[in-house]
Amino acid sequence: MSICIIYDLMIKFLLPIAVFIAAVYGISYFWTNSDSKGKKMIALGLIIALITGISLTIYLIFD
């Protein structure tokens, strides 16, 4: 029973944090190596990723 509780906590809290850290690292790496058009695409992707990440985190917390 306690393994289920630990597993739920990992999915609800640690997974979104790990995804966020990976996204920040990836975006900063590609941001420094791109031109103006690439930066616009990265900004659009960042907006979509943030909305998705926030929605997923809220869903997992309240589920």
C-alpha positions as CSV (number, residue, x, y, z in Angstrom):
1,M,0.0,0.0,0.0
2,S,2.8,2.5,0.8
3,I,4.5,1.8,-2.5
4,C,1.3,3.0,-4.3
5,I,1.4,6.3,-2.2
6,I,5.0,6.9,-3.1
7,Y,4.4,6.1,-6.8
8,D,1.5,8.6,-6.8
9,L,3.6,11.3,-5.2
10,M,6.4,10.7,-7.8
11,I,4.0,11.1,-10.7
12,K,2.1,14.0,-9.3
13,F,5.0,16.1,-8.2
14,L,8.4,14.9,-9.3
15,L,7.6,14.2,-13.0
16,P,6.3,17.8,-13.7
17,I,9.4,19.2,-12.0
18,A,11.8,17.0,-14.0
19,V,10.0,17.9,-17.3
20,F,10.2,21.6,-16.4
21,I,13.9,21.5,-15.7
22,A,14.6,19.6,-18.9
23,A,12.5,22.1,-20.9
24,V,14.4,25.1,-19.4
25,Y,17.8,23.5,-20.2
26,G,16.8,22.6,-23.7
27,I,15.3,26.0,-24.5
28,S,18.3,27.8,-23.2
29,Y,20.6,25.7,-25.2
30,F,18.7,26.1,-28.5
31,W,18.0,29.8,-27.8
32,T,21.7,30.6,-27.9
33,N,22.3,28.7,-31.1
34,S,19.4,30.0,-33.2
35,D,18.6,33.0,-35.4
36,S,15.7,35.4,-35.2
37,K,13.2,33.0,-36.9
38,G,14.3,30.1,-34.7
39,K,13.8,32.3,-31.6
40,K,10.3,33.1,-32.6
41,M,9.5,29.3,-33.0
42,I,11.1,28.6,-29.6
43,A,9.0,31.3,-28.0
44,L,5.8,29.8,-29.5
45,G,6.8,26.3,-28.4
46,L,7.6,27.6,-24.9
47,I,4.1,29.1,-24.6
48,I,2.5,25.9,-25.7
49,A,4.7,23.8,-23.4
50,L,4.0,26.0,-20.4
51,I,0.2,25.9,-20.9
52,T,0.4,22.1,-21.3
53,G,2.6,21.7,-18.3
54,I,0.5,23.8,-16.1
55,S,-2.7,22.1,-17.2
56,L,-1.1,18.6,-16.6
57,T,0.1,19.6,-13.2
58,I,-3.2,21.0,-12.1
59,Y,-5.0,17.8,-13.4
60,L,-2.6,15.5,-11.6
61,I,-2.8,17.4,-8.3
62,F,-6.6,17.5,-8.3
63,D,-7.1,14.0,-9.7
